[in-house]
Amino acid sequence: MNTSEKEGLKEQLRAMVTGRGDGIDLNSENRWRVEGLKNLIEFFQRLNLVIPQDSILYFEGCDVVKEVQDFYQKNRATNAVSVVRDEIFPIPETFHVTLTPEFIHGFIDLLTRHATSECFFHVKAYRNETLLFTFHEAFEGSDCLFSDLIPEDSIKTFVSSLGGKYRLEPNVNKRDPEQLRKFLWALENPQKLWINRPWWKKALFFWRR
């Protein structure tokens, strides 16, 4: 990380500490943790099993290709709300799109022609002001977390169709702003750190779950 990138990261951390970048997050008492999701095409094909059609999909990424950006804008949701950002630096591109069968059909076509990283890194869905799921670093080995407002029968049908596993767990590890302050302190006081610092990558993202 060069000097310019460090300064950019510190600027974004200061912004997050003061509350900018806030928005709705997964705040249900419990959550469904879904493991083993690997096929992104089938994930979006079957998303209607757990997410109502009038929901909004939120995509976050860097260097999203123009064809995908244009498609997101064409399907832009007019009733979007703020969603808590997963990526701190570099500042990501964010898109809120209305979930419709037409969007899914066109999106799957794009996914067959572009790498996932050219379309998004993180994906979430919400309805009104309730976050329904969050998938951090989607299809990179991480788990997808669903609100417990989604019935177990729906989760079970969805997961079974994708060959994954699920379990109900307390919605712990909620985001703690103090972690951001610690990241910022570490960046501003490198001379006080005596350990080898593999935390740079962790500092690029909001709190991993």
mmCIF file of the C-alpha atoms, coordinates in Angstrom:
data_MODEL
# 
_entry.id   MODEL 
# 
loop_
_atom_site.group_PDB 
_atom_site.id 
_atom_site.type_symbol 
_atom_site.label_atom_id 
_atom_site.label_alt_id 
_atom_site.label_comp_id 
_atom_site.label_asym_id 
_atom_site.label_entity_id 
_atom_site.label_seq_id 
_atom_site.pdbx_PDB_ins_code 
_atom_site.Cartn_x 
_atom_site.Cartn_y 
_atom_site.Cartn_z 
_atom_site.occupancy 
_atom_site.B_iso_or_equiv 
_atom_site.pdbx_formal_charge 
_atom_site.auth_seq_id 
_atom_site.auth_comp_id 
_atom_site.auth_asym_id 
_atom_site.auth_atom_id 
_atom_site.pdbx_PDB_model_num 
ATOM 1   C CA . MET A 1 1   ? 0.000   0.000   0.000   1.00 0.00 ? 1   MET A CA 1 
ATOM 2   C CA . ASN A 1 2   ? 1.566   3.274   -1.108  1.00 0.00 ? 2   ASN A CA 1 
ATOM 3   C CA . THR A 1 3   ? 1.322   6.653   0.638   1.00 0.00 ? 3   THR A CA 1 
ATOM 4   C CA . SER A 1 4   ? -1.593  7.849   -1.484  1.00 0.00 ? 4   SER A CA 1 
ATOM 5   C CA . GLU A 1 5   ? -3.581  4.677   -0.791  1.00 0.00 ? 5   GLU A CA 1 
ATOM 6   C CA . LYS A 1 6   ? -2.883  4.964   2.943   1.00 0.00 ? 6   LYS A CA 1 
ATOM 7   C CA . GLU A 1 7   ? -4.176  8.528   2.977   1.00 0.00 ? 7   GLU A CA 1 
ATOM 8   C CA . GLY A 1 8   ? -7.259  7.493   1.036   1.00 0.00 ? 8   GLY A CA 1 
ATOM 9   C CA . LEU A 1 9   ? -7.952  4.675   3.446   1.00 0.00 ? 9   LEU A CA 1 
ATOM 10  C CA . LYS A 1 10  ? -7.510  6.947   6.466   1.00 0.00 ? 10  LYS A CA 1 
ATOM 11  C CA . GLU A 1 11  ? -9.893  9.483   4.953   1.00 0.00 ? 11  GLU A CA 1 
ATOM 12  C CA . GLN A 1 12  ? -12.560 6.822   4.466   1.00 0.00 ? 12  GLN A CA 1 
ATOM 13  C CA . LEU A 1 13  ? -12.043 5.420   7.961   1.00 0.00 ? 13  LEU A CA 1 
ATOM 14  C CA . ARG A 1 14  ? -12.509 8.899   9.451   1.00 0.00 ? 14  ARG A CA 1 
ATOM 15  C CA . ALA A 1 15  ? -15.713 9.242   7.445   1.00 0.00 ? 15  ALA A CA 1 
ATOM 16  C CA . MET A 1 16  ? -17.013 5.885   8.677   1.00 0.00 ? 16  MET A CA 1 
ATOM 17  C CA . VAL A 1 17  ? -16.139 6.651   12.299  1.00 0.00 ? 17  VAL A CA 1 
ATOM 18  C CA . THR A 1 18  ? -18.255 9.806   12.074  1.00 0.00 ? 18  THR A CA 1 
ATOM 19  C CA . GLY A 1 19  ? -21.206 7.834   10.737  1.00 0.00 ? 19  GLY A CA 1 
ATOM 20  C CA . ARG A 1 20  ? -21.005 8.374   6.999   1.00 0.00 ? 20  ARG A CA 1 
ATOM 21  C CA . GLY A 1 21  ? -21.596 5.165   5.078   1.00 0.00 ? 21  GLY A CA 1 
ATOM 22  C CA . ASP A 1 22  ? -24.232 4.010   7.548   1.00 0.00 ? 22  ASP A CA 1 
ATOM 23  C CA . GLY A 1 23  ? -27.469 2.384   6.451   1.00 0.00 ? 23  GLY A CA 1 
ATOM 24  C CA . ILE A 1 24  ? -29.679 -0.611  7.066   1.00 0.00 ? 24  ILE A CA 1 
ATOM 25  C CA . ASP A 1 25  ? -27.970 -3.822  8.125   1.00 0.00 ? 25  ASP A CA 1 
ATOM 26  C CA . LEU A 1 26  ? -29.023 -7.318  9.112   1.00 0.00 ? 26  LEU A CA 1 
ATOM 27  C CA . ASN A 1 27  ? -30.619 -6.616  12.490  1.00 0.00 ? 27  ASN A CA 1 
ATOM 28  C CA . SER A 1 28  ? -32.857 -9.622  13.093  1.00 0.00 ? 28  SER A CA 1 
ATOM 29  C CA . GLU A 1 29  ? -32.479 -11.400 16.418  1.00 0.00 ? 29  GLU A CA 1 
ATOM 30  C CA . ASN A 1 30  ? -31.295 -14.560 14.665  1.00 0.00 ? 30  ASN A CA 1 
ATOM 31  C CA . ARG A 1 31  ? -30.019 -15.309 11.193  1.00 0.00 ? 31  ARG A CA 1 
ATOM 32  C CA . TRP A 1 32  ? -29.797 -18.205 8.782   1.00 0.00 ? 32  TRP A CA 1 
ATOM 33  C CA . ARG A 1 33  ? -26.202 -18.994 7.885   1.00 0.00 ? 33  ARG A CA 1 
ATOM 34  C CA . VAL A 1 34  ? -26.070 -20.670 4.478   1.00 0.00 ? 34  VAL A CA 1 
ATOM 35  C CA . GLU A 1 35  ? -22.860 -22.463 3.545   1.00 0.00 ? 35  GLU A CA 1 
ATOM 36  C CA . GLY A 1 36  ? -21.587 -23.997 0.338   1.00 0.00 ? 36  GLY A CA 1 
ATOM 37  C CA . LEU A 1 37  ? -23.109 -21.626 -2.215  1.00 0.00 ? 37  LEU A CA 1 
ATOM 38  C CA . LYS A 1 38  ? -20.887 -21.880 -5.284  1.00 0.00 ? 38  LYS A CA 1 
ATOM 39  C CA . ASN A 1 39  ? -23.041 -21.538 -8.383  1.00 0.00 ? 39  ASN A CA 1 
ATOM 40  C CA . LEU A 1 40  ? -23.939 -17.869 -8.833  1.00 0.00 ? 40  LEU A CA 1 
ATOM 41  C CA . ILE A 1 41  ? -26.183 -18.528 -11.849 1.00 0.00 ? 41  ILE A CA 1 
ATOM 42  C CA . GLU A 1 42  ? -28.366 -20.952 -9.902  1.00 0.00 ? 42  GLU A CA 1 
ATOM 43  C CA . PHE A 1 43  ? -28.284 -18.628 -6.888  1.00 0.00 ? 43  PHE A CA 1 
ATOM 44  C CA . PHE A 1 44  ? -29.962 -15.829 -8.827  1.00 0.00 ? 44  PHE A CA 1 
ATOM 45  C CA . GLN A 1 45  ? -32.262 -18.202 -10.712 1.00 0.00 ? 45  GLN A CA 1 
ATOM 46  C CA . ARG A 1 46  ? -33.674 -19.482 -7.415  1.00 0.00 ? 46  ARG A CA 1 
ATOM 47  C CA . LEU A 1 47  ? -33.552 -16.270 -5.411  1.00 0.00 ? 47  LEU A CA 1 
ATOM 48  C CA . ASN A 1 48  ? -37.323 -15.839 -5.790  1.00 0.00 ? 48  ASN A CA 1 
ATOM 49  C CA . LEU A 1 49  ? -37.723 -18.834 -3.451  1.00 0.00 ? 49  LEU A CA 1 
ATOM 50  C CA . VAL A 1 50  ? -36.614 -16.678 -0.525  1.00 0.00 ? 50  VAL A CA 1 
ATOM 51  C CA . ILE A 1 51  ? -36.847 -13.040 -1.653  1.00 0.00 ? 51  ILE A CA 1 
ATOM 52  C CA . PRO A 1 52  ? -40.123 -11.327 -2.697  1.00 0.00 ? 52  PRO A CA 1 
ATOM 53  C CA . GLN A 1 53  ? -40.210 -10.058 -6.266  1.00 0.00 ? 53  GLN A CA 1 
ATOM 54  C CA . ASP A 1 54  ? -40.664 -6.419  -5.221  1.00 0.00 ? 54  ASP A CA 1 
ATOM 55  C CA . SER A 1 55  ? -37.426 -6.432  -3.198  1.00 0.00 ? 55  SER A CA 1 
ATOM 56  C CA . ILE A 1 56  ? -34.328 -4.430  -4.092  1.00 0.00 ? 56  ILE A CA 1 
ATOM 57  C CA . LEU A 1 57  ? -30.943 -5.972  -4.818  1.00 0.00 ? 57  LEU A CA 1 
ATOM 58  C CA . TYR A 1 58  ? -27.910 -3.985  -3.702  1.00 0.00 ? 58  TYR A CA 1 
ATOM 59  C CA . PHE A 1 59  ? -24.622 -4.579  -5.515  1.00 0.00 ? 59  PHE A CA 1 
ATOM 60  C CA . GLU A 1 60  ? -21.241 -3.266  -4.455  1.00 0.00 ? 60  GLU A CA 1 
ATOM 61  C CA . GLY A 1 61  ? -18.057 -3.544  -6.457  1.00 0.00 ? 61  GLY A CA 1 
ATOM 62  C CA . CYS A 1 62  ? -15.011 -1.909  -7.981  1.00 0.00 ? 62  CYS A CA 1 
ATOM 63  C CA . ASP A 1 63  ? -14.266 -1.641  -11.699 1.00 0.00 ? 63  ASP A CA 1 
ATOM 64  C CA . VAL A 1 64  ? -17.724 -2.823  -12.693 1.00 0.00 ? 64  VAL A CA 1 
ATOM 65  C CA . VAL A 1 65  ? -17.695 -3.017  -16.493 1.00 0.00 ? 65  VAL A CA 1 
ATOM 66  C CA . LYS A 1 66  ? -19.755 -0.457  -18.402 1.00 0.00 ? 66  LYS A CA 1 
ATOM 67  C CA . GLU A 1 67  ? -22.205 -2.984  -19.868 1.00 0.00 ? 67  GLU A CA 1 
ATOM 68  C CA . VAL A 1 68  ? -23.106 -4.159  -16.371 1.00 0.00 ? 68  VAL A CA 1 
ATOM 69  C CA . GLN A 1 69  ? -23.272 -0.600  -15.012 1.00 0.00 ? 69  GLN A CA 1 
ATOM 70  C CA . ASP A 1 70  ? -25.658 0.365   -17.800 1.00 0.00 ? 70  ASP A CA 1 
ATOM 71  C CA . PHE A 1 71  ? -27.839 -2.653  -17.041 1.00 0.00 ? 71  PHE A CA 1 
ATOM 72  C CA . TYR A 1 72  ? -27.953 -1.745  -13.348 1.00 0.00 ? 72  TYR A CA 1 
ATOM 73  C CA . GLN A 1 73  ? -28.937 1.824   -14.227 1.00 0.00 ? 73  GLN A CA 1 
ATOM 74  C CA . LYS A 1 74  ? -31.645 0.602   -16.593 1.00 0.00 ? 74  LYS A CA 1 
ATOM 75  C CA . ASN A 1 75  ? -33.172 -1.383  -13.708 1.00 0.00 ? 75  ASN A CA 1 
ATOM 76  C CA . ARG A 1 76  ? -32.428 1.214   -11.022 1.00 0.00 ? 76  ARG A CA 1 
ATOM 77  C CA . ALA A 1 77  ? -34.776 1.156   -8.037  1.00 0.00 ? 77  ALA A CA 1 
ATOM 78  C CA . THR A 1 78  ? -36.600 4.425   -7.454  1.00 0.00 ? 78  THR A CA 1 
ATOM 79  C CA . ASN A 1 79  ? -37.320 3.685   -3.789  1.00 0.00 ? 79  ASN A CA 1 
ATOM 80  C CA . ALA A 1 80  ? -33.791 2.844   -2.644  1.00 0.00 ? 80  ALA A CA 1 
ATOM 81  C CA . VAL A 1 81  ? -32.624 3.423   0.926   1.00 0.00 ? 81  VAL A CA 1 
ATOM 82  C CA . SER A 1 82  ? -29.125 3.651   2.395   1.00 0.00 ? 82  SER A CA 1 
ATOM 83  C CA . VAL A 1 83  ? -27.420 0.292   2.943   1.00 0.00 ? 83  VAL A CA 1 
ATOM 84  C CA . VAL A 1 84  ? -24.361 -0.068  5.141   1.00 0.00 ? 84  VAL A CA 1 
ATOM 85  C CA . ARG A 1 85  ? -21.267 -0.294  2.970   1.00 0.00 ? 85  ARG A CA 1 
ATOM 86  C CA . ASP A 1 86  ? -19.056 -3.385  3.161   1.00 0.00 ? 86  ASP A CA 1 
ATOM 87  C CA . GLU A 1 87  ? -15.991 -1.987  1.455   1.00 0.00 ? 87  GLU A CA 1 
ATOM 88  C CA . ILE A 1 88  ? -14.138 0.965   2.928   1.00 0.00 ? 88  ILE A CA 1 
ATOM 89  C CA . PHE A 1 89  ? -11.367 1.561   0.397   1.00 0.00 ? 89  PHE A CA 1 
ATOM 90  C CA . PRO A 1 90  ? -11.222 1.914   -2.481  1.00 0.00 ? 90  PRO A CA 1 
ATOM 91  C CA . ILE A 1 91  ? -14.626 3.586   -2.500  1.00 0.00 ? 91  ILE A CA 1 
ATOM 92  C CA . PRO A 1 92  ? -16.912 1.069   -4.220  1.00 0.00 ? 92  PRO A CA 1 
ATOM 93  C CA . GLU A 1 93  ? -19.539 1.608   -6.859  1.00 0.00 ? 93  GLU A CA 1 
ATOM 94  C CA . THR A 1 94  ? -22.992 0.808   -5.488  1.00 0.00 ? 94  THR A CA 1 
ATOM 95  C CA . PHE A 1 95  ? -26.192 -0.045  -7.334  1.00 0.00 ? 95  PHE A CA 1 
ATOM 96  C CA . HIS A 1 96  ? -29.777 -0.564  -6.160  1.00 0.00 ? 96  HIS A CA 1 
ATOM 97  C CA . VAL A 1 97  ? -31.922 -2.476  -8.652  1.00 0.00 ? 97  VAL A CA 1 
ATOM 98  C CA . THR A 1 98  ? -35.496 -3.685  -8.607  1.00 0.00 ? 98  THR A CA 1 
ATOM 99  C CA . LEU A 1 99  ? -35.810 -7.464  -8.442  1.00 0.00 ? 99  LEU A CA 1 
ATOM 100 C CA . THR A 1 100 ? -37.974 -8.625  -11.340 1.00 0.00 ? 100 THR A CA 1 
ATOM 101 C CA . PRO A 1 101 ? -37.973 -11.728 -13.556 1.00 0.00 ? 101 PRO A CA 1 
ATOM 102 C CA . GLU A 1 102 ? -36.786 -9.516  -16.425 1.00 0.00 ? 102 GLU A CA 1 
ATOM 103 C CA . PHE A 1 103 ? -33.824 -8.283  -14.394 1.00 0.00 ? 103 PHE A CA 1 
ATOM 104 C CA . ILE A 1 104 ? -32.815 -11.812 -13.405 1.00 0.00 ? 104 ILE A CA 1 
ATOM 105 C CA . HIS A 1 105 ? -33.023 -13.012 -17.005 1.00 0.00 ? 105 HIS A CA 1 
ATOM 106 C CA . GLY A 1 106 ? -30.813 -10.192 -18.273 1.00 0.00 ? 106 GLY A CA 1 
ATOM 107 C CA . PHE A 1 107 ? -28.434 -10.390 -15.324 1.00 0.00 ? 107 PHE A CA 1 
ATOM 108 C CA . ILE A 1 108 ? -27.810 -14.102 -15.821 1.00 0.00 ? 108 ILE A CA 1 
ATOM 109 C CA . ASP A 1 109 ? -26.917 -13.383 -19.436 1.00 0.00 ? 109 ASP A CA 1 
ATOM 110 C CA . LEU A 1 110 ? -24.318 -10.861 -18.225 1.00 0.00 ? 110 LEU A CA 1 
ATOM 111 C CA . LEU A 1 111 ? -22.927 -13.307 -15.678 1.00 0.00 ? 111 LEU A CA 1 
ATOM 112 C CA . THR A 1 112 ? -22.256 -15.828 -18.432 1.00 0.00 ? 112 THR A CA 1 
ATOM 113 C CA . ARG A 1 113 ? -20.111 -13.251 -20.250 1.00 0.00 ? 113 ARG A CA 1 
ATOM 114 C CA . HIS A 1 114 ? -18.350 -11.436 -17.423 1.00 0.00 ? 114 HIS A CA 1 
ATOM 115 C CA . ALA A 1 115 ? -16.321 -12.492 -14.401 1.00 0.00 ? 115 ALA A CA 1 
ATOM 116 C CA . THR A 1 116 ? -18.090 -12.030 -11.086 1.00 0.00 ? 116 THR A CA 1 
ATOM 117 C CA . SER A 1 117 ? -15.580 -9.338  -10.089 1.00 0.00 ? 117 SER A CA 1 
ATOM 118 C CA . GLU A 1 118 ? -16.612 -7.334  -13.165 1.00 0.00 ? 118 GLU A CA 1 
ATOM 119 C CA . CYS A 1 119 ? -20.205 -7.330  -11.890 1.00 0.00 ? 119 CYS A CA 1 
ATOM 120 C CA . PHE A 1 120 ? -19.971 -7.120  -8.083  1.00 0.00 ? 120 PHE A CA 1 
ATOM 121 C CA . PHE A 1 121 ? -18.063 -8.182  -4.979  1.00 0.00 ? 121 PHE A CA 1 
ATOM 122 C CA . HIS A 1 122 ? -20.859 -8.013  -2.416  1.00 0.00 ? 122 HIS A CA 1 
ATOM 123 C CA . VAL A 1 123 ? -24.600 -8.432  -2.875  1.00 0.00 ? 123 VAL A CA 1 
ATOM 124 C CA . LYS A 1 124 ? -27.518 -7.850  -0.506  1.00 0.00 ? 124 LYS A CA 1 
ATOM 125 C CA . ALA A 1 125 ? -31.284 -7.582  -0.732  1.00 0.00 ? 125 ALA A CA 1 
ATOM 126 C CA . TYR A 1 126 ? -33.821 -5.548  1.173   1.00 0.00 ? 126 TYR A CA 1 
ATOM 127 C CA . ARG A 1 127 ? -37.510 -4.775  1.161   1.00 0.00 ? 127 ARG A CA 1 
ATOM 128 C CA . ASN A 1 128 ? -38.769 -1.452  2.436   1.00 0.00 ? 128 ASN A CA 1 
ATOM 129 C CA . GLU A 1 129 ? -36.126 -0.781  5.104   1.00 0.00 ? 129 GLU A CA 1 
ATOM 130 C CA . THR A 1 130 ? -35.436 -4.361  6.156   1.00 0.00 ? 130 THR A CA 1 
ATOM 131 C CA . LEU A 1 131 ? -32.298 -6.143  4.987   1.00 0.00 ? 131 LEU A CA 1 
ATOM 132 C CA . LEU A 1 132 ? -33.146 -9.707  3.956   1.00 0.00 ? 132 LEU A CA 1 
ATOM 133 C CA . PHE A 1 133 ? -29.697 -11.112 3.231   1.00 0.00 ? 133 PHE A CA 1 
ATOM 134 C CA . THR A 1 134 ? -26.072 -10.102 2.954   1.00 0.00 ? 134 THR A CA 1 
ATOM 135 C CA . PHE A 1 135 ? -23.452 -11.990 0.960   1.00 0.00 ? 135 PHE A CA 1 
ATOM 136 C CA . HIS A 1 136 ? -19.998 -10.550 1.615   1.00 0.00 ? 136 HIS A CA 1 
ATOM 137 C CA . GLU A 1 137 ? -17.392 -11.510 -0.994  1.00 0.00 ? 137 GLU A CA 1 
ATOM 138 C CA . ALA A 1 138 ? -20.052 -13.580 -2.700  1.00 0.00 ? 138 ALA A CA 1 
ATOM 139 C CA . PHE A 1 139 ? -19.017 -16.960 -4.109  1.00 0.00 ? 139 PHE A CA 1 
ATOM 140 C CA . GLU A 1 140 ? -15.484 -16.591 -2.765  1.00 0.00 ? 140 GLU A CA 1 
ATOM 141 C CA . GLY A 1 141 ? -15.949 -19.195 -0.034  1.00 0.00 ? 141 GLY A CA 1 
ATOM 142 C CA . SER A 1 142 ? -17.862 -17.000 2.400   1.00 0.00 ? 142 SER A CA 1 
ATOM 143 C CA . ASP A 1 143 ? -21.303 -17.736 3.830   1.00 0.00 ? 143 ASP A CA 1 
ATOM 144 C CA . CYS A 1 144 ? -24.532 -15.970 2.961   1.00 0.00 ? 144 CYS A CA 1 
ATOM 145 C CA . LEU A 1 145 ? -26.531 -14.620 5.908   1.00 0.00 ? 145 LEU A CA 1 
ATOM 146 C CA . PHE A 1 146 ? -30.329 -14.384 5.747   1.00 0.00 ? 146 PHE A CA 1 
ATOM 147 C CA . SER A 1 147 ? -32.719 -12.663 8.108   1.00 0.00 ? 147 SER A CA 1 
ATOM 148 C CA . ASP A 1 148 ? -34.740 -14.967 10.343  1.00 0.00 ? 148 ASP A CA 1 
ATOM 149 C CA . LEU A 1 149 ? -37.828 -13.206 8.973   1.00 0.00 ? 149 LEU A CA 1 
ATOM 150 C CA . ILE A 1 150 ? -37.549 -15.642 6.067   1.00 0.00 ? 150 ILE A CA 1 
ATOM 151 C CA . PRO A 1 151 ? -39.396 -18.875 6.973   1.00 0.00 ? 151 PRO A CA 1 
ATOM 152 C CA . GLU A 1 152 ? -37.336 -22.015 7.417   1.00 0.00 ? 152 GLU A CA 1 
ATOM 153 C CA . ASP A 1 153 ? -39.349 -23.858 4.766   1.00 0.00 ? 153 ASP A CA 1 
ATOM 154 C CA . SER A 1 154 ? -38.275 -21.261 2.210   1.00 0.00 ? 154 SER A CA 1 
ATOM 155 C CA . ILE A 1 155 ? -34.639 -21.391 3.321   1.00 0.00 ? 155 ILE A CA 1 
ATOM 156 C CA . LYS A 1 156 ? -34.663 -25.182 3.225   1.00 0.00 ? 156 LYS A CA 1 
ATOM 157 C CA . THR A 1 157 ? -36.124 -25.336 -0.293  1.00 0.00 ? 157 THR A CA 1 
ATOM 158 C CA . PHE A 1 158 ? -33.669 -22.698 -1.540  1.00 0.00 ? 158 PHE A CA 1 
ATOM 159 C CA . VAL A 1 159 ? -30.597 -24.301 0.000   1.00 0.00 ? 159 VAL A CA 1 
ATOM 160 C CA . SER A 1 160 ? -31.570 -27.834 -1.016  1.00 0.00 ? 160 SER A CA 1 
ATOM 161 C CA . SER A 1 161 ? -31.895 -26.747 -4.623  1.00 0.00 ? 161 SER A CA 1 
ATOM 162 C CA . LEU A 1 162 ? -28.337 -25.378 -4.518  1.00 0.00 ? 162 LEU A CA 1 
ATOM 163 C CA . GLY A 1 163 ? -26.697 -28.224 -2.628  1.00 0.00 ? 163 GLY A CA 1 
ATOM 164 C CA . GLY A 1 164 ? -25.721 -26.153 0.384   1.00 0.00 ? 164 GLY A CA 1 
ATOM 165 C CA . LYS A 1 165 ? -26.251 -26.335 4.142   1.00 0.00 ? 165 LYS A CA 1 
ATOM 166 C CA . TYR A 1 166 ? -27.955 -23.986 6.574   1.00 0.00 ? 166 TYR A CA 1 
ATOM 167 C CA . ARG A 1 167 ? -28.336 -23.409 10.266  1.00 0.00 ? 167 ARG A CA 1 
ATOM 168 C CA . LEU A 1 168 ? -30.006 -20.894 12.558  1.00 0.00 ? 168 LEU A CA 1 
ATOM 169 C CA . GLU A 1 169 ? -27.712 -18.901 14.831  1.00 0.00 ? 169 GLU A CA 1 
ATOM 170 C CA . PRO A 1 170 ? -27.848 -15.743 16.954  1.00 0.00 ? 170 PRO A CA 1 
ATOM 171 C CA . ASN A 1 171 ? -27.181 -12.606 14.981  1.00 0.00 ? 171 ASN A CA 1 
ATOM 172 C CA . VAL A 1 172 ? -23.937 -11.886 16.797  1.00 0.00 ? 172 VAL A CA 1 
ATOM 173 C CA . ASN A 1 173 ? -20.790 -10.047 15.710  1.00 0.00 ? 173 ASN A CA 1 
ATOM 174 C CA . LYS A 1 174 ? -22.748 -6.939  14.865  1.00 0.00 ? 174 LYS A CA 1 
ATOM 175 C CA . ARG A 1 175 ? -20.648 -4.124  13.544  1.00 0.00 ? 175 ARG A CA 1 
ATOM 176 C CA . ASP A 1 176 ? -18.678 -2.323  16.179  1.00 0.00 ? 176 ASP A CA 1 
ATOM 177 C CA . PRO A 1 177 ? -17.461 1.206   15.305  1.00 0.00 ? 177 PRO A CA 1 
ATOM 178 C CA . GLU A 1 178 ? -14.636 0.729   17.787  1.00 0.00 ? 178 GLU A CA 1 
ATOM 179 C CA . GLN A 1 179 ? -12.997 -1.659  15.323  1.00 0.00 ? 179 GLN A CA 1 
ATOM 180 C CA . LEU A 1 180 ? -12.855 1.145   12.772  1.00 0.00 ? 180 LEU A CA 1 
ATOM 181 C CA . ARG A 1 181 ? -11.272 3.437   15.328  1.00 0.00 ? 181 ARG A CA 1 
ATOM 182 C CA . LYS A 1 182 ? -8.614  0.789   16.006  1.00 0.00 ? 182 LYS A CA 1 
ATOM 183 C CA . PHE A 1 183 ? -7.884  0.448   12.294  1.00 0.00 ? 183 PHE A CA 1 
ATOM 184 C CA . LEU A 1 184 ? -7.568  4.213   12.005  1.00 0.00 ? 184 LEU A CA 1 
ATOM 185 C CA . TRP A 1 185 ? -5.283  4.403   15.048  1.00 0.00 ? 185 TRP A CA 1 
ATOM 186 C CA . ALA A 1 186 ? -3.060  1.686   13.579  1.00 0.00 ? 186 ALA A CA 1 
ATOM 187 C CA . LEU A 1 187 ? -2.725  3.592   10.320  1.00 0.00 ? 187 LEU A CA 1 
ATOM 188 C CA . GLU A 1 188 ? -1.950  6.854   12.076  1.00 0.00 ? 188 GLU A CA 1 
ATOM 189 C CA . ASN A 1 189 ? 0.517   5.289   14.522  1.00 0.00 ? 189 ASN A CA 1 
ATOM 190 C CA . PRO A 1 190 ? 2.505   2.680   12.568  1.00 0.00 ? 190 PRO A CA 1 
ATOM 191 C CA . GLN A 1 191 ? 5.594   3.334   14.684  1.00 0.00 ? 191 GLN A CA 1 
ATOM 192 C CA . LYS A 1 192 ? 3.750   1.933   17.705  1.00 0.00 ? 192 LYS A CA 1 
ATOM 193 C CA . LEU A 1 193 ? 3.024   -1.404  16.045  1.00 0.00 ? 193 LEU A CA 1 
ATOM 194 C CA . TRP A 1 194 ? 5.667   -4.034  16.601  1.00 0.00 ? 194 TRP A CA 1 
ATOM 195 C CA . ILE A 1 195 ? 3.931   -6.975  14.921  1.00 0.00 ? 195 ILE A CA 1 
ATOM 196 C CA . ASN A 1 196 ? 4.011   -7.977  11.289  1.00 0.00 ? 196 ASN A CA 1 
ATOM 197 C CA . ARG A 1 197 ? 0.881   -6.332  9.884   1.00 0.00 ? 197 ARG A CA 1 
ATOM 198 C CA . PRO A 1 198 ? -1.325  -8.631  7.794   1.00 0.00 ? 198 PRO A CA 1 
ATOM 199 C CA . TRP A 1 199 ? -4.248  -6.476  8.974   1.00 0.00 ? 199 TRP A CA 1 
ATOM 200 C CA . TRP A 1 200 ? -4.025  -4.243  5.892   1.00 0.00 ? 200 TRP A CA 1 
ATOM 201 C CA . LYS A 1 201 ? -6.496  -6.371  3.975   1.00 0.00 ? 201 LYS A CA 1 
ATOM 202 C CA . LYS A 1 202 ? -8.833  -6.573  6.940   1.00 0.00 ? 202 LYS A CA 1 
ATOM 203 C CA . ALA A 1 203 ? -8.794  -2.783  7.106   1.00 0.00 ? 203 ALA A CA 1 
ATOM 204 C CA . LEU A 1 204 ? -10.197 -2.603  3.594   1.00 0.00 ? 204 LEU A CA 1 
ATOM 205 C CA . PHE A 1 205 ? -13.533 -4.088  4.599   1.00 0.00 ? 205 PHE A CA 1 
ATOM 206 C CA . PHE A 1 206 ? -16.154 -3.508  7.213   1.00 0.00 ? 206 PHE A CA 1 
ATOM 207 C CA . TRP A 1 207 ? -16.342 -6.054  9.980   1.00 0.00 ? 207 TRP A CA 1 
ATOM 208 C CA . ARG A 1 208 ? -16.147 -9.556  8.604   1.00 0.00 ? 208 ARG A CA 1 
ATOM 209 C CA . ARG A 1 209 ? -18.689 -11.880 10.104  1.00 0.00 ? 209 ARG A CA 1 
# 
